[in-house]
Every structure is written in C-alpha cells, then in structure tokens.
C-alpha cells in the first residue's frame, strides 16, 4: 500500500477520523523524520525491516512485529538504517 522510493519517505493515510489516524510509512535506507513533537500519543508498529526510534534522546531499535508508544509532547525522531515500513496510529481522543 506504500511502496519504497529511492531516497524518500512515502506515506499513505489508511484511516482518518476525529478520533485519530492510521498511516503507513515506507522509509528508504538513510531516510528519516527529524526530531519533532506531536500533540497526541502515537503507536508505531514496525511492519518490515528495522527502525531506530528516538524518544527524548533515548534510541530504541525495533524490528518487524515490535511496537513502541511515542508520548504526546515528547521529542521523537525516526531513522532508517535500512529500508523499513511502519504503521503509525495517532490517537486524538478517547472513544
């Protein structure tokens, strides 16, 4: 649903509602998302490959099938040592 592209990060929103979003990302090797914050909690689920996820300066390496929560308001970044795909579930409100 989101194919790799050389030198790029590709995203495809799969679901969007007032309660949150679900987005699939495909990262080419060496790509990433620079450090930023978000106003809502987000769940990252690695679908394929391996990702480096930094939250408040602490980096975790996640492999396919593993997940992590990025808390609202906490600085975080994503790096791709090799190609990988992740599902990002942003939770805006409680159901």
Backbone bond lengths (Angstrom), bond angles and torsions (degrees), N, CA, C in turn:
res aa  C-N    CA-C-N  psi(-1)  N-CA   C-N-CA  omega(-1)  CA-C   N-CA-C  phi
1 X - - - 1.454 - - 1.532 111.81 -
2 X 1.332 116.30 -27.23 1.464 121.29 171.66 1.520 105.54 -130.60
3 X 1.315 115.88 112.76 1.460 120.90 -176.34 1.527 110.54 -92.84
4 X 1.312 115.72 150.08 1.461 120.56 176.44 1.522 110.25 -66.21
5 X 1.344 115.36 144.52 1.462 122.18 172.29 1.521 107.39 -131.60
6 X 1.308 116.93 135.17 1.457 121.20 -179.46 1.531 110.70 -54.89
7 X 1.341 115.11 129.48 1.459 120.92 175.29 1.509 115.73 67.98
8 X 1.336 117.53 23.03 1.463 118.99 -174.23 1.530 112.92 -141.38
9 X 1.317 113.78 163.68 1.458 123.05 167.97 1.521 105.67 -111.51
10 X 1.320 116.59 122.80 1.464 121.78 -179.41 1.524 107.91 -109.75
11 X 1.324 116.87 136.17 1.466 119.98 176.89 1.521 110.44 -129.85
12 X 1.312 113.72 149.30 1.463 119.85 176.93 1.526 108.31 -140.69
13 X 1.330 115.49 117.10 1.460 120.12 178.56 1.528 108.95 -74.95
14 X 1.330 115.43 122.96 1.459 120.70 -177.92 1.520 112.34 -95.71
15 X 1.330 116.18 -27.92 1.464 121.20 -177.57 1.514 108.63 -152.21
16 X 1.317 115.76 137.04 1.460 120.61 176.00 1.516 108.49 -140.85
17 X 1.322 115.14 127.32 1.461 120.39 177.48 1.521 108.17 -149.38
18 X 1.320 117.98 170.60 1.469 119.35 177.70 1.537 112.63 -60.09
19 X 1.331 117.59 -23.75 1.462 121.38 -179.03 1.526 113.12 -82.09
20 X 1.343 118.08 -21.06 1.456 120.07 179.56 1.516 112.65 161.69
21 X 1.331 114.35 -172.66 1.459 120.75 -179.06 1.531 109.77 -135.55
22 X 1.319 114.65 157.26 1.461 122.38 172.55 1.524 105.76 -128.40
23 X 1.345 115.65 121.80 1.460 120.87 -175.83 1.525 109.26 -131.19
24 X 1.319 115.93 134.65 1.459 122.13 176.09 1.527 108.01 -98.60
25 X 1.338 116.27 131.47 1.459 122.79 178.68 1.517 109.51 -117.81
26 X 1.335 116.28 143.56 1.465 123.00 171.69 1.524 106.89 -125.05
27 X 1.337 116.81 116.89 1.460 122.99 -177.97 1.518 109.87 -104.76
28 X 1.322 117.18 129.68 1.453 120.18 171.72 1.532 107.35 -78.73
29 X 1.322 116.77 157.53 1.462 121.99 179.54 1.529 110.48 -54.79
30 X 1.333 115.69 135.18 1.454 121.26 178.70 1.515 114.73 85.50
31 X 1.319 117.27 -6.25 1.470 120.97 -179.69 1.530 109.91 -91.36
32 X 1.320 116.36 171.72 1.458 119.96 178.39 1.511 112.12 -178.17
33 X 1.307 113.71 -175.04 1.462 122.36 174.10 1.520 105.65 -119.97
34 X 1.317 117.31 123.85 1.462 120.80 -177.67 1.522 110.58 -67.07
35 X 1.318 115.03 163.00 1.467 119.94 -176.98 1.524 110.75 -57.87
36 X 1.320 115.13 134.36 1.460 122.29 179.36 1.528 108.31 -157.93
37 X 1.316 116.82 175.56 1.464 121.97 173.73 1.519 108.35 -122.50
38 X 1.313 115.16 162.23 1.464 121.34 176.72 1.530 107.59 -134.52
39 X 1.327 116.80 149.56 1.463 119.37 -177.22 1.535 114.13 -78.67
40 X 1.342 116.89 -3.60 1.466 120.69 -176.58 1.524 110.39 -132.12
41 X 1.331 116.50 155.06 1.462 120.34 172.32 1.520 109.12 -63.60
42 X 1.338 115.45 148.71 1.462 120.37 177.59 1.524 108.75 -138.29
43 X 1.312 115.58 140.50 1.458 122.68 176.27 1.517 107.67 -106.65
44 X 1.338 116.65 126.68 1.461 122.22 176.82 1.519 107.54 -108.08
45 X 1.328 116.22 128.72 1.468 122.51 176.65 1.525 106.67 -122.72
46 X 1.334 116.41 116.76 1.465 120.27 179.57 1.528 108.15 -76.66
47 X 1.320 115.91 123.92 1.461 122.67 -176.75 1.517 112.88 -92.90
48 X 1.345 115.27 -31.67 1.465 120.54 -172.14 1.522 107.62 -158.82
49 X 1.321 117.39 136.44 1.458 121.09 176.90 1.509 112.76 83.15
50 X 1.339 115.33 -148.69 1.456 122.32 -174.00 1.520 109.34 -142.86
51 X 1.335 116.66 137.77 1.464 122.05 -177.27 1.518 110.68 -125.75
52 X 1.324 115.61 150.82 1.450 121.89 169.79 1.518 107.10 -106.90
53 X 1.330 116.00 117.86 1.463 121.74 -179.07 1.524 107.86 -115.30
54 X 1.321 116.85 120.88 1.460 121.66 177.76 1.524 108.85 -106.10
55 X 1.329 116.01 129.46 1.466 122.03 175.85 1.523 107.07 -128.83
56 X 1.317 116.28 119.01 1.468 122.78 -177.30 1.526 111.54 50.36
57 X 1.336 116.90 42.95 1.450 121.77 175.10 1.518 116.27 83.25
58 X 1.319 118.00 -6.04 1.469 121.93 178.12 1.529 108.62 -101.48
59 X 1.346 116.34 121.47 1.462 120.69 -175.62 1.516 111.41 -99.74
60 X 1.311 115.80 133.68 1.463 123.89 175.47 1.521 108.03 -117.47
61 X 1.328 116.69 143.29 1.457 122.14 174.31 1.515 107.30 -103.06
62 X 1.329 116.20 121.46 1.461 121.81 -179.09 1.515 109.87 -114.42
63 X 1.324 115.32 139.55 1.468 121.72 178.02 1.519 109.29 -110.14
64 X 1.328 115.79 168.86 1.467 121.36 -179.81 1.519 110.48 -48.60
65 X 1.324 116.13 132.03 1.456 122.58 179.43 1.515 113.95 92.86
66 X 1.335 117.61 -11.02 1.463 120.58 179.45 1.521 109.87 -96.40
67 X 1.339 115.25 158.48 1.460 120.11 -176.96 1.517 110.62 -142.63
68 X 1.330 114.91 162.85 1.459 122.07 178.05 1.527 108.43 -151.26
69 X 1.332 116.18 150.22 1.468 121.50 175.17 1.523 108.01 -99.81
70 X 1.316 115.20 130.78 1.457 121.60 173.47 1.535 105.92 -102.11
71 X 1.332 117.00 108.22 1.470 119.95 -175.44 1.532 113.25 -67.88
72 X 1.298 115.68 147.86 1.466 122.19 177.08 1.524 109.95 -56.29
73 X 1.335 115.70 138.80 1.447 121.33 174.60 1.515 116.16 77.59
74 X 1.325 118.69 -2.96 1.466 122.40 -179.45 1.532 109.45 -98.29
75 X 1.336 118.21 131.54 1.463 119.87 179.21 1.533 111.37 -61.84
76 X 1.318 116.25 134.93 1.467 120.87 179.50 1.525 109.78 -147.60
77 X 1.350 114.67 157.83 1.459 121.68 -179.85 1.523 108.24 -148.01
78 X 1.334 115.73 159.58 1.468 122.04 -179.10 1.528 107.92 -130.34
79 X 1.353 116.14 134.03 1.465 121.17 176.29 1.517 109.23 -130.27
80 X 1.332 114.77 148.72 1.468 121.81 179.97 1.523 109.48 -114.42
81 X 1.342 118.10 99.65 1.464 118.60 175.17 1.538 111.08 -66.59
82 X 1.303 116.39 -28.00 1.468 124.66 173.59 1.527 105.82 -144.53
83 X 1.318 117.21 171.66 1.475 119.17 179.24 1.527 110.66 -56.23
84 X 1.336 115.57 138.72 1.463 119.82 174.22 1.520 109.75 -155.01
85 X 1.332 114.30 161.31 1.458 121.42 176.04 1.520 108.82 -123.69
86 X 1.326 115.08 145.01 1.462 120.60 177.50 1.518 110.27 -140.52
87 X 1.310 114.13 151.49 1.453 122.25 173.53 1.526 106.35 -104.34
88 X 1.317 117.38 128.48 1.460 123.01 178.78 1.524 108.32 -111.15
89 X 1.323 115.86 118.99 1.459 121.81 178.67 1.525 107.03 -109.39
90 X 1.330 117.06 108.89 1.458 122.97 179.27 1.520 108.20 -96.74
91 X 1.328 115.28 124.87 1.460 120.43 -176.69 1.517 108.22 -107.27
92 X 1.323 116.22 109.10 1.470 120.87 -176.52 1.523 112.04 -86.43
93 X 1.314 117.37 -40.66 1.465 121.26 -177.43 1.523 110.16 -144.33
94 X 1.299 115.43 159.96 1.461 119.83 174.18 1.524 108.77 -75.17
95 X 1.308 116.05 146.36 1.471 120.85 -179.05 1.506 109.56 -82.26
